């Protein structure tokens, strides 16, 4: 007979889990594996609340196995290290993002692209190599292979945890698609958790940034607070027409169905439209603008471990942090309800020290 989550492993853990598609989180006792020779055990202090958590909790992608403990923007302090660990010592600050495993043998893994490994293991909701379910950061303690953890820079506040998903998900495509050069004109579609990070990184790379949104209320925020250079309403044909052939690249962070045609028109010839918002439904792809302007529609997912560390170090050097609202763990269901309504600027972060008592 299969062991219960509480009995699977020797280290007692406590978190918040959803048991069904209602997505409502309730206290959950489970367990973590013993710290192996290459493992690091750490106390979780902060965990970001990502849109992916919402999709997963409600099984909107059809792959959720319950109970599920979400959370893949995790920061804490090391409490134990295996005898072959060389990257961390007890007391170090540590981060874990979207991945906790990969095959370590394929071409992607060999090239520091574990995020594209066909056998990657997500931080929550997937089977680990020992046959047990992975549980995420809405919890008090975690054990991870040191390869899938990053060193958290000293001068970076720990509540900047969303860098581990929202940060790397926007940093990586800007780098990979050559949109990180000073003087380029970069568009950012959607101003939420991902979008506001795309603006910050693009500005740090020296780009001229245009924010494109459906919400007039976000104009002041984009221009005055985030430092964008221009703001356009995507539902204003005149504004869109006035921006035709002006952008070298677009980072599209919208996670709902939306037309691509206006954005392709805003790209210069050879421009790149990179989709990073996870949209479950298909999008309609106009072909003629691609052919006639040699334009690209592309995608990007997270980043490998090496690039995630590079992104954190870059953020620390340039003082780039997400705009967050820090809340207690037992506020999480309210936070998720507010996230559905986009009622947060721009990311909730759970403070595990607040009211995180075993109940």
BELRAUR-V862727 format. One line per field, one symbol per residue. phi: phi as a letter, one per 30 degrees, with the letter a starting at -180 (. if undefined). A space follows every 10 residues. Layout:
phi: ???
This chain:
phi: .dddedcdbd cdbbabbcca ddidcbebcb bcdddddccb cbddcbbdcc eeededechd cibdccdbcd jbbcbabdca bddcdbcbbe jddbbbcdbb aadibddddd cibedcddce cddbibdddd icddcdddac bbbbdedcbc dceedcdddd ededbedddc dededdcicc cejdcccbcj bbededdddd dddddjdccc ccbccedcdd eddddciddb bbcdcceddd ddcehccdab cccdcbdadc edddddddei dbcccbddcd cdcdcddedd ddchcbcbba bhaddddddd dddddddchc bddbcdbded ceddddddde chcacbadbd cddchdcdb
